[in-house]
Structures are given as C-alpha cells and as structure tokens.
Amino acid sequence: MKWIIAGIVIGSLAGAAATGGGRAATNDEDADPSTLVYEIDRYGIMLEKTVELGRTRSGRRAAPRESAQTLMAELQSAVLQYNYARFENCSQGYLPKLSCGIPWTPAWLEEPAAGVKSRDVVIARASEVSDHVQPYWDAACAEAEKRLEHDEWMPYCSIE
C-alpha cells in the first residue's frame, strides 16, 4: 500500500513539474481563458476539500467556542462570507446596488484572532458585522418577497 501511495505522489509531482506546478499561466500568451477558469475553479474546490478534511480531524478545538479568540475568528470568517456572497450575487446580477463594489475589509480583518482577548472588542466588532450583514439580508428578503410566493422565500428569510 505504501508503494502505491508513493507511486501516486511521485506521479503527481512529475505531472505538476511538467505542467508548471499546476499554477495559472504568468503571461498573456499562455493565459487561455478556459484554462484560467478551470484553474480558478480548482482553487475553490481545493479550499472546500481542505475545510472538509479539517472537519474530520479528531480531537478538540484549539480554543473553546465561547473564547474571544474563537469568536473573533468566526467574525473574520463572517466578513469573508459576506464578501463572497456579495461577489456571487453581483456576478448573477442580484441586488447589484448592494452586491457590486469593493469588498468590505475592516482593518481588524487582518489581525490575528488570537490577539483579541476582550469580549468588549468582540462585541464591538460583531456590531460592525451586523451593520453590514443585516441590511444586506433584509434587502435580499424584501426583494424575494416581491417576486416569490411566501412558502418559497420564507425558508431563506426565517432563521430565528
């Protein structure tokens, strides 16, 4: 079994070396749009699979869920999810006035979550996130209510 895995790894490395390591082309002549689309899609899949692998890890979290560190990391993740939702919705032409534009990147997004020790800081930053996410969600639900039947939009807009 170990030799099979070694063969797969060596074959993968040889293939990566032959194709430039699986990286996107670096000059315009080599930048075939369909290749770039494929590569960019691969990055998303790689990241999704990495998260799935992390979920299979046995053991405990590095910090308790209620800790300022964990809550801060989850707030940072919420900001990234908010920006991703806006990107996806903009690309679909959904809520363009709210979805299209530069991503929201509060200064604290780049701070290490482990550096946040105060719940007061977490509460203030959670309020900032709410100030962006809640109106966006409210607008999406208001728009959906106009064009969909109640039983079609309500499952998306009722999380309480």
Secondary structure, DSSP 4 states (H G I P E B T S, - for coil): -HHHHHHHHHHHHHHHHHTTTTPPPSSGGG--HHHHHHHHHHHHHHHHHHHHHHHT--S--SS-TTSHHHHHHHHHHHHHHHHHHHHHHHHTTSSHHHHSSPPP--GGGGS-GGG---HHHHHHHHHHHHHHHHHHHHHHHHHHHHHS-HHHHHHHH---
